[in-house]
Amino acid sequence: MVTLTFTVLKDELLSGEKTQTIRRNNKFKVGDKLDIWWGNPRFRDKSVKKLGIGKVVEIEYKYGYQLSKVDAVKDGFTTLKDLLNTLIILNKMSKKEVIEYKWLIIKWNWIKKYWK
């Protein structure tokens, strides 16, 4: 099982409307089961919680300059600018680096949710 951690868009995750994420690494494959966490379980902080289990249903690659508002909305953001700014901050990259990077878009379905 692959661990997928989040630190932004908690409401969208809990509502079930966020079932996509754009990531820097490429360790994910279609069919992988996902341990989905709020926060990183390695930190053992009180705010860290396992949200549930998911399964990767689709993988897509796009360069930053190919990302669109549709991608941003599917990922839980209101605008493309919000998505790009978040990628800049979370990945400690410049805007140019984000635009030139080939991102992994992971789409998943929830298998089991640990909240009501």
N, C-alpha and C positions, 0 to 999 in steps of 0.2 A: 504494500500500500504506500502511496506517495503522499507526503504531507503538503497541504496547501494552506498557507497562512494569510490572514488579512488584517489590516490595521486601519482601513478606510471603508466607508459605505456599509456599516454594520446593519442599519435599518433595511437596506436593500437586500442584504444577505438573509436576514431574519424573515423578511416578507416573502422570500423565495423568488423575487423578481430578478435578482442578480445570479445568473448561472453562466457567467463568462468572466474570464480574467485575461489580461494581457501581461505576459511575463517575459523576463529577459532570458531565462534558461530554457533548455530544450529537453529536459529529462522526462517529459510527459509523452504518453502514447495513447491512442484511442483504445479504450477498454480498461485502462488503469483505474483501479479503485483509489479514491481520494479520502484522506483524513482531512476534514475541513475545520480549521481552527480560527478563532478570534484571538490574535496575538500569537506569539511564538511559544510553543510548549517548552522549549529549552530554557526559557527565562523563569519559569515557575512563579510567575506573578499572579496575584489574586484575580486580576482582570482577564487572564488567559482562560479561555473556555473552548472545549471541543463543541463545534456547532453541529456536526453530523458527518455522514459518509456520502460521497458522491461517486459518479463514474464518468470518465471522460468519453464524450460521444463524438467530438469533432475537434480537429486541430487544423489551424490555418496559420500561415506565416505572412506578415506584411511588414514592409519597411515603414518607418515612422511617417514618411511623406505620403504613404498610401492610406494611412488611417483616416477615417471620416467621422462625421457627426454620428452616423448610424452605428459605427463601432463604439463610439463613446457612450451613446445611449444604451446599447446592449450591455455595456460594461458597468452601467449604473450612474454615469455622469450626465450632466445636463448639456454640456458643450464639449466640443473637441478641445478647446483651450484648457478646460478643467482637467481632462484626461492627460493632455501633454504636460501640464504643470505638475500633476501628480507623478507621472513617470520620471520627470526631471528630479523631483524631490526624493522619491522612494529609491531611485537607482543612483542618485548622486552623479547625474550626468548633465552635461550642458544641453541647451536646446538643440544645437547642431548635432550632437551625438545621438540624441533621441530621434531626430528626424532621419538620420542616416542608418540607424540600427534596424536589424531585421528581427521583429518581435514575434513571439509565439502567442497566438490567441487560442485559449483553451475554453471549450464549451463543455459543460457537464450537466448531468441530471442528478438531482438529489435521490439517494437510495433510502437514507434514514436521517431524520432531523431530530436533534436532541433538545428542542424547545417546543413550546406549545403555541 
